[in-house]
């Protein structure tokens, strides 16, 4: 049996980590699969991984100290800045040293990298006979970032961006025949049997509480909606460094009774949230794909998103499975939410179309694409 090794930074909460878990669960059906992760953020991976997949942590007792360093800088604590700075340098040194060592010792047929730093190290230090595949999960619209990725994959055999748009973008940037740039879509880890009734007065948004997710804009949008529909509630699931800022804005606008910041929710809790929601909203500034959108679709939810994020434009069919709002127009987003709240028949129509579209992302459909690709390589 052939062996595939996946290189990961960590297996905590995040879109990349969820994709790693899902891919591992696909590949283990036909291959021996190993994940080499730099950090062990929690005792168990945030997303369920088949017990047959072997997981190796390089720094199980060490976690990144980015948060601590930033707090020290924010509070201007000179001694702590020096202490955390020295610690950060040591962590970054070990991160590279241990992963490079693991890459040099790889005994697999295929290695898959999920971060640009791993692309670089795998291409430079991986054995020549190993087929090297790089995945790219981000789309931040930054030309400098694109150049960094292209540079990192120069010694890889295959490059798999997360969206069709990214595939076309990188094809233009990659010079020569290597790496070959291909697109394999994300897939749903599980396809739910039940769908939302679309009768509960709940709006749902899920994601990391960080600037690029645009949740501050979502608070403004909900404020407008609540003036017309005060009985509708907004649930935001996820955690991140903008939580305090969001809480402050919610309190400032006296929306505490209308908006709930739920924090991190596991997969079972998210399923309950999808089933109890009637509208799904994404306000991301940048989004490479939006795995959560196809999850919301699978539960039969109509979707709304700004078209400033590339990912939603590949998933949402405007006026058929949801609405794409141009120019990050918050008033227009609020109007479309109002339309869905007021018109239950429209809600159902878009929700049914969403569910139908999500079938293409079933695991068995994406598996076939992976088997075809891996049989060729």
Buried (B, 14 or more C-beta within 10 A) or exposed (E): EEBBBBBBBBBBBBBBBBBBBBBBBBBBEBBBBBBBBBBBBEEEBBBBBEEEBBBEBBBEEBBBBEEBBEBBBEEEEEEBBEBBBEBBEEBEEBBEEBBBEBBEEBEBBBBBBBBBBBBBBBBEBBEEEBBBBBBBBBBEEEEEBBEBBBEBBBBBBBBBBBBEBBBEBBBEEBEEEBBBBBBBBBBBBBBBEEBBEBEBEBBBBBBBBBBBBBBBBBBBBBBBBBEEBEEBBBBBBBBBEBBEBBBEBBEEBEBEEBBBBBEBBEBEEBBEBBBBBBBBBBBBBBBBBBBBBBBBBBBBBBBBBBBBBBBBBBBBBBEBBBBBBEEBBBEBBBBBBBEBBEEEEBBBBBBBBBBEBBEEBBBEBBBEBBBEBBEEE
